Amino acid sequence: MEMKKRLTLELRNKKPGEVKELVLDNCRSDDGKIVGLSSDFENLEFLSMININLLSVSNLPKLNKLRKLELSDNRISGGLEVLAERTPNLTHLNLSGNKIKDINTLEPLKKLPNLHSLDLFNCEVTMLINYRESVFTLLPQLTYLDGFDADDQEAPDSDPEADGDGLEDEYENGEGEEEDDDDEEDDLDEEVIDDEEDEDDDLEGEEEEDGVDDEEEDEEEDGEDDEEDEADDGESNPNKRDLPRGEKRKRNLEDEGEEDPEDEEDDEDD
């Protein structure tokens, strides 16, 4: 995408003076030069033009409030005096992956009194003997070169002066959100445990009710079996049903083949 079109997209109906950060990475420069960018971006503080096949920064407009400039992975080999003239308050400059070969090429940066961080990774200049000592000597205002200070102490991941204020607040808010998420997860876990306990109680209650019902059914079945046995006995021996005692005895004797003593007495009288 051409740089002008990319600028239009990045503006998103804003006025140039309202923009504080502008990212134009991976678009196409015009013959290696900056196009479309003007001094109307008077409040711009962060500008990134990574990998746009840039050969020169000669067309860079006056940007008094610019503090951080990303120009890595281009083909810039010199002409850095433009930066001193048009970005006087620059604090961070990234020229990694460019065609800078000599320490002297960096000399114009001496005129940037607020320049605290300079990155020259993957530039030929970094292969020179005593490269770091030479750069720190040339640019005494530098605190960090390629991410480390003169004592080889690593730079912090973020610099509040370059990246803007409020990073700590965002971090704290992020922690607060994580804590809220943890609280919600704990609440959900407690609800799940409560539901499981309620289900266990319901199952135990159902099992107890089933046990009571089974016992009642067994008792009813036993009662029915006893009644059926009694009814069967009555049907198999009809002599036992509703007979007076004398008749019962007589019937029993007849069944056994004996005679009733009263009948024997009647026979003797005869």
C-alpha positions as CSV (number, residue, x, y, z in Angstrom):
1,M,0.0,0.0,0.0
2,E,1.3,3.5,-0.8
3,M,2.2,5.8,2.0
4,K,-0.5,8.4,1.2
5,K,-3.3,5.8,1.3
6,R,-1.9,4.4,4.5
7,L,-1.9,7.9,6.0
8,T,-5.5,8.4,5.1
9,L,-6.5,5.1,6.7
10,E,-4.6,5.8,9.8
11,L,-6.2,9.2,10.2
12,R,-9.7,7.7,10.4
13,N,-11.4,11.0,9.8
14,K,-9.2,12.7,12.4
15,K,-7.4,15.9,11.8
16,P,-3.6,15.7,11.6
17,G,-3.2,17.9,14.6
18,E,-5.2,15.5,16.7
19,V,-2.9,12.5,16.1
20,K,-0.3,11.7,18.7
21,E,0.8,8.3,17.4
22,L,1.2,7.2,13.8
23,V,2.2,3.8,12.5
24,L,3.1,3.5,8.8
25,D,5.0,0.2,8.9
26,N,5.4,-2.0,5.7
27,C,3.8,0.5,3.3
28,R,5.6,1.8,0.2
29,S,7.6,5.0,0.2
30,D,7.9,7.1,-2.9
31,D,11.3,6.5,-4.4
32,G,12.7,5.9,-0.9
33,K,11.4,9.2,0.4
34,I,8.7,10.2,2.9
35,V,5.4,11.4,1.3
36,G,2.1,12.7,2.6
37,L,3.5,13.6,6.1
38,S,3.4,17.3,6.9
39,S,4.0,19.7,9.7
40,D,0.2,19.6,10.3
41,F,1.0,16.7,12.6
42,E,2.1,19.2,15.1
43,N,1.2,17.0,18.2
44,L,2.8,13.8,16.9
45,E,4.9,12.1,19.6
46,F,5.4,8.7,18.2
47,L,6.1,7.9,14.6
48,S,6.9,4.4,13.2
49,M,8.1,3.8,9.6
50,I,9.5,0.3,9.7
51,N,10.4,-1.5,6.5
52,I,9.1,1.0,4.0
53,N,12.2,0.9,1.8
54,L,13.3,4.3,3.0
55,L,16.6,5.7,1.7
56,S,16.5,9.1,3.2
57,V,14.7,11.2,5.9
58,S,15.2,14.4,3.9
59,N,11.4,14.9,3.5
60,L,10.6,14.5,7.2
61,P,8.6,17.6,8.2
62,K,9.1,19.7,11.3
63,L,7.8,17.7,14.3
64,N,8.7,19.6,17.4
65,K,6.9,17.2,19.8
66,L,8.1,14.0,18.3
67,R,9.9,11.9,21.0
68,K,10.2,8.4,19.5
69,L,11.1,7.6,15.9
70,E,11.2,4.0,14.6
71,L,13.1,3.7,11.3
72,S,14.4,0.1,11.5
73,D,14.7,-2.2,8.5
74,N,15.2,0.5,5.8
75,R,18.2,1.5,3.7
76,I,19.2,4.8,5.3
77,S,23.0,5.4,5.1
78,G,23.3,9.0,6.2
79,G,21.6,12.4,6.2
80,L,20.8,12.3,9.9
81,E,21.4,16.1,10.3
82,V,17.7,16.4,9.2
83,L,16.7,14.7,12.5
84,A,18.5,17.3,14.6
85,E,16.8,20.1,12.7
86,R,13.3,18.8,12.5
87,T,12.8,16.6,15.6
88,P,14.7,18.6,18.3
89,N,13.0,16.9,21.2
90,L,13.7,13.3,20.1
91,T,14.5,10.9,23.0
92,H,14.4,7.5,21.3
93,L,15.7,6.6,17.8
94,N,15.8,3.2,16.2
95,L,18.0,2.8,13.1
96,S,18.4,-1.0,13.4
97,G,18.8,-2.8,10.1
98,N,19.9,0.2,8.0
99,K,23.1,0.9,6.0
100,I,25.0,2.9,8.6
101,K,28.7,1.9,8.4
102,D,30.7,4.6,10.1
103,I,30.7,6.2,13.6
104,N,31.0,9.6,11.9
105,T,27.6,9.1,10.3
106,L,26.1,9.4,13.8
107,E,27.8,12.7,14.5
108,P,24.7,14.9,13.7
109,L,22.9,13.2,16.5
110,K,25.1,15.2,18.9
111,K,22.6,18.1,18.4
112,L,19.8,16.1,19.9
113,P,20.3,16.9,23.6
114,N,17.4,14.8,24.8
115,L,18.4,11.6,22.9
116,H,18.6,8.9,25.6
117,S,18.2,5.7,23.6
118,L,19.7,4.7,20.2
119,D,19.4,1.3,18.5
120,L,21.8,0.2,15.7
121,F,21.3,-3.5,15.7
122,N,22.2,-5.2,12.4
123,C,24.0,-2.2,11.1
124,E,27.6,-2.6,9.8
125,V,28.8,0.0,12.3
126,T,28.2,-2.4,15.2
127,M,31.0,-4.6,13.8
128,L,33.7,-2.0,14.4
129,I,36.2,-2.4,17.2
130,N,35.3,-0.5,20.3
131,Y,32.0,0.3,18.7
132,R,30.1,0.9,22.0
133,E,32.8,2.9,23.7
134,S,33.1,5.1,20.6
135,V,29.4,5.8,20.4
136,F,29.0,6.6,24.1
137,T,32.0,9.0,23.7
138,L,30.5,10.6,20.6
139,L,27.0,10.9,22.1
140,P,27.5,11.5,25.9
141,Q,23.8,12.3,26.3
142,L,22.9,8.6,25.5
143,T,21.8,6.4,28.3
144,Y,21.2,3.2,26.3
145,L,22.8,1.9,23.2
146,D,21.2,-1.2,21.6
147,G,19.2,-1.8,24.8
148,F,22.1,-1.5,27.3
149,D,23.8,1.3,29.1
150,A,27.6,1.9,29.3
151,D,27.9,-0.5,32.2
152,D,26.0,-3.3,30.3
153,Q,22.9,-2.9,32.3
154,E,19.8,-3.7,30.3
155,A,17.2,-1.0,29.7
156,P,13.7,-1.5,31.2
157,D,11.1,-2.9,28.8
158,S,9.2,0.3,28.7
159,D,10.2,3.9,29.3
160,P,7.3,6.1,30.7
161,E,8.8,9.2,29.0
162,A,8.7,7.6,25.6
163,D,5.6,5.5,25.8
164,G,3.4,7.9,27.7
165,D,2.1,7.9,31.2
166,G,-0.5,5.6,32.7
167,L,1.3,2.3,32.0
168,E,1.3,1.5,35.7
169,D,-2.4,2.3,36.0
170,E,-3.1,-0.1,33.1
171,Y,-1.0,-2.7,34.8
172,E,-2.8,-2.3,38.0
173,N,-6.1,-2.4,36.3
174,G,-5.1,-5.5,34.5
175,E,-4.2,-7.1,37.9
176,G,-7.6,-6.0,39.3
177,E,-9.3,-7.6,36.3
178,E,-7.4,-10.8,36.9
179,E,-8.4,-10.8,40.5
180,D,-12.0,-10.3,39.6
181,D,-11.8,-13.2,37.2
182,D,-10.3,-15.4,39.9
183,D,-13.1,-14.4,42.3
184,E,-15.7,-15.2,39.7
185,E,-14.1,-18.6,39.1
186,D,-14.1,-19.3,42.9
187,D,-17.8,-18.4,43.1
188,L,-18.6,-20.7,40.2
189,D,-16.6,-23.5,41.8
190,E,-18.6,-23.0,45.1
191,E,-21.9,-23.0,43.2
192,V,-20.9,-26.3,41.4
193,I,-20.0,-27.9,44.7
194,D,-23.3,-26.8,46.3
195,D,-25.2,-28.1,43.4
196,E,-23.4,-31.5,43.7
197,E,-24.1,-31.7,47.4
198,D,-27.8,-30.9,46.8
199,E,-27.9,-33.6,44.1
200,D,-26.3,-36.1,46.6
201,D,-28.9,-35.2,49.3
202,D,-31.7,-35.6,46.8
203,L,-30.4,-39.0,45.7
204,E,-30.1,-40.2,49.4
205,G,-33.6,-39.0,50.1
206,E,-34.9,-40.9,47.0
207,E,-33.0,-44.0,48.1
208,E,-34.5,-43.9,51.6
209,E,-38.0,-43.4,50.1
210,D,-37.5,-46.3,47.8
211,G,-36.4,-48.5,50.7
212,V,-39.5,-47.6,52.7
213,D,-41.7,-48.2,49.7
214,D,-40.0,-51.6,49.1
215,E,-40.6,-52.7,52.7
216,E,-44.3,-51.7,52.5
217,E,-44.7,-53.6,49.3
218,D,-43.0,-56.7,50.8
219,E,-45.3,-56.5,53.8
220,E,-48.4,-56.2,51.6
221,E,-47.2,-59.1,49.5
222,D,-46.6,-61.2,52.6
223,G,-50.1,-60.4,53.9
224,E,-51.6,-61.3,50.5
225,D,-49.7,-64.6,50.5
226,D,-51.0,-65.5,54.0
227,E,-54.6,-64.8,52.9
228,E,-54.2,-66.8,49.8
229,D,-52.7,-69.8,51.9
230,E,-55.7,-69.6,54.2
231,A,-58.1,-69.5,51.3
232,D,-56.3,-72.5,49.7
233,D,-56.5,-74.5,52.9
234,G,-60.2,-73.8,53.1
235,E,-60.9,-75.0,49.6
236,S,-58.8,-78.2,49.9
237,N,-60.6,-79.3,53.1
238,P,-64.2,-78.1,52.9
239,N,-65.0,-80.1,56.1
240,K,-63.1,-77.5,58.1
241,R,-65.3,-74.7,57.1
242,D,-68.1,-73.4,59.4
243,L,-68.9,-76.8,61.1
244,P,-70.0,-77.2,64.7
245,R,-67.6,-78.9,67.0
246,G,-69.6,-82.1,67.1
247,E,-70.0,-82.3,63.4
248,K,-66.3,-81.6,62.9
249,R,-65.4,-84.5,65.2
250,K,-67.8,-86.8,63.5
251,R,-66.5,-85.9,60.1
252,N,-63.0,-86.5,61.3
253,L,-63.9,-89.9,62.7
254,E,-65.6,-90.9,59.5
255,D,-62.6,-89.8,57.6
256,E,-60.4,-92.0,59.7
257,G,-62.8,-95.0,59.4
258,E,-63.8,-95.1,63.1
259,E,-67.4,-95.0,64.4
260,D,-68.8,-92.5,66.7
261,P,-69.1,-94.0,70.3
262,E,-72.8,-92.8,70.4
263,D,-73.5,-94.9,67.3
264,E,-71.8,-98.0,69.0
265,E,-74.1,-97.5,72.0
266,D,-77.2,-97.5,69.8
267,D,-76.1,-100.7,68.2
268,E,-75.7,-102.5,71.6
269,D,-79.2,-101.4,72.7
270,D,-80.5,-102.9,69.5
